[in-house]
Amino acid sequence: MYLGVIARRYATALADCAVQRDEENRTFDEAGKLLDLMKSDKRLRQALSSPILRGDAKSAMLKQAFKQPMCSALDDFIQLVIRHHRETYLEFMLSSFQSLYKERHNICEAVLTTATPVEETFVRRVAAFAQKDNDNEVRIRKEVRPELIGGFIFRIGDVMIDASISTQIARLKRTFSQSTNRIV
């Protein structure tokens, strides 16, 4: 079966379960934390995909790595995934669940990349500007990349606004190299 179909089906089941138990927001937050944990810990991913470890050991390892009690919807979901031997797809399922949650709650994620950390007032102004053209709630994730030199890059959906100094310098270099190589 196709990976995307499996992930979406399980994510839908988790979302519906979380709604029924009135734990939707908590499940979303904890799924995000668990997804970050799985992305950052290679040994955890390897252990989950190991055919040698039993299901109860995998479940215990996940709970121990999470370091806090999970909500009942997420805990039961993990038990279901392990019981059906789908734990190798857990990362994709959680990612799909996050996308489904954002889709159901009209949340749009954007990324603001700057050369140095910026103040929250600037982030709020950018979010307000982005929300004018968008009916969804806009959540901005901040990234810092010093190689931009200055300015910013803003991505939302398929739109990217690159107002960084490094891009402007690269454009100038291309323009000068093209104009100096021509014979008049």
C-alpha positions in Angstrom: 0.0 0.0 0.0 1.2 3.5 -0.7 2.9 5.3 2.2 0.8 8.5 1.8 -2.4 6.6 1.9 -1.4 4.7 5.1 -0.2 7.9 6.8 -3.4 9.8 5.9 -5.7 7.0 7.1 -4.0 6.7 10.4 -3.7 10.4 10.8 -7.5 10.8 10.2 -8.1 8.1 12.8 -6.0 10.0 15.3 -7.7 13.3 14.5 -11.2 11.8 14.9 -10.2 10.1 18.2 -8.8 13.3 19.5 -12.0 15.2 18.6 -14.1 12.6 20.3 -12.0 12.7 23.5 -11.9 16.5 23.4 -8.0 16.4 23.3 -7.5 17.8 19.8 -5.2 20.7 20.8 -3.2 18.7 23.3 -2.8 15.9 20.8 -1.6 18.3 18.1 1.0 19.8 20.5 2.2 16.4 21.7 2.3 15.0 18.2 4.5 17.9 17.2 6.9 17.3 20.1 7.0 13.6 19.4 7.7 14.3 15.7 10.5 16.6 16.6 11.9 14.0 19.0 11.8 11.3 16.3 13.5 13.6 13.7 16.3 14.5 16.1 16.9 11.0 17.5 18.2 8.6 15.0 18.5 5.8 17.5 14.8 6.1 18.4 13.9 5.8 14.7 16.1 2.8 14.3 14.7 1.1 17.4 11.1 1.6 16.2 11.9 0.0 12.8 13.8 -2.9 14.4 12.1 -6.3 13.9 14.0 -7.6 17.0 12.3 -5.4 19.6 8.8 -6.4 20.8 5.9 -4.0 20.6 5.8 -3.4 24.3 9.5 -2.5 24.4 9.0 0.0 21.6 6.0 1.6 23.3 7.9 1.9 26.6 10.9 3.4 24.8 8.7 6.0 23.1 7.1 6.9 26.4 10.4 7.2 28.2 11.9 9.3 25.4 8.8 11.6 25.5 9.5 12.2 29.3 5.9 13.1 30.2 2.6 11.3 30.1 0.9 11.5 26.7 -2.7 12.3 26.2 -5.0 9.3 25.9 -5.7 9.7 22.2 -2.0 9.8 21.3 -1.1 7.0 23.7 -3.8 4.7 22.3 -2.9 5.7 18.8 0.7 4.6 19.4 -0.5 1.3 20.8 -2.6 0.8 17.7 0.2 1.6 15.3 2.6 -0.8 17.1 -0.1 -3.6 17.4 -0.5 -3.4 13.6 3.3 -3.3 13.0 3.2 0.1 11.3 5.7 1.8 13.6 8.1 2.4 10.8 5.5 4.8 9.3 4.8 6.7 12.6 6.8 9.7 11.6 4.8 10.1 8.4 1.5 9.5 10.3 2.3 12.3 12.8 3.3 14.6 10.0 0.1 13.9 8.2 -1.9 14.4 11.4 -0.3 17.9 11.8 -1.2 18.8 8.2 -4.8 17.5 8.7 -5.2 19.5 11.9 -4.0 22.7 10.2 -6.3 22.0 7.3 -9.3 21.5 9.6 -8.5 24.6 11.7 -7.6 26.9 8.7 -4.1 27.4 9.9 -1.4 28.4 7.4 2.3 28.1 8.3 4.8 30.7 7.1 8.6 30.9 7.6 10.4 34.1 8.2 14.1 33.8 7.7 16.4 36.7 8.9 20.1 37.3 9.3 19.7 38.1 13.0 16.9 37.5 15.5 14.0 40.0 15.1 11.6 41.5 17.5 8.1 40.1 18.0 6.5 43.4 16.8 8.1 42.9 13.4 6.8 39.3 13.3 3.3 40.4 14.2 3.4 43.1 11.4 4.4 40.4 8.9 1.7 38.1 10.1 -0.9 40.8 9.9 0.2 41.6 6.4 0.1 38.0 5.3 -3.4 37.5 6.9 -4.8 40.3 4.7 -4.6 38.1 1.6 -5.4 34.9 3.4 -8.5 33.8 5.2 -6.5 31.3 7.4 -4.8 32.0 10.6 -1.1 32.6 9.8 1.5 31.1 12.2 5.0 32.3 11.6 8.1 30.1 12.3 11.3 32.2 12.7 14.7 31.0 11.4 18.0 32.8 11.6 20.6 32.4 8.9 23.5 34.9 9.2 24.6 34.2 5.5 21.6 36.4 4.4 23.7 39.4 5.6 20.5 41.5 6.1 16.9 41.7 5.0 14.6 38.7 5.1 13.1 35.8 3.2 9.4 35.1 3.8 7.7 31.9 2.6 4.0 31.2 2.8 2.5 28.4 0.8 3.9 28.7 -2.8 4.9 32.3 -2.4 8.4 33.4 -1.5 9.5 37.0 -1.0 13.3 37.2 -1.0 14.4 40.7 0.3 17.8 39.5 1.5 21.0 41.4 1.0 22.8 38.3 -0.1 20.3 37.7 -3.0 20.6 41.4 -4.0 24.4 41.1 -4.1 24.1 37.9 -6.2 21.8 39.7 -8.7 24.3 42.5 -9.0 27.1 40.1 -9.6 25.1 38.4 -12.4 24.2 41.7 -14.0 27.8 43.0 -14.0 29.2 39.7 -15.3 26.7 39.7 -18.1 27.2 43.3 -19.1 31.1 43.1 -19.0 31.2 40.0 -21.2 29.3 41.6 -24.1 31.1 43.2 -27.0 29.7 46.6 -27.9 
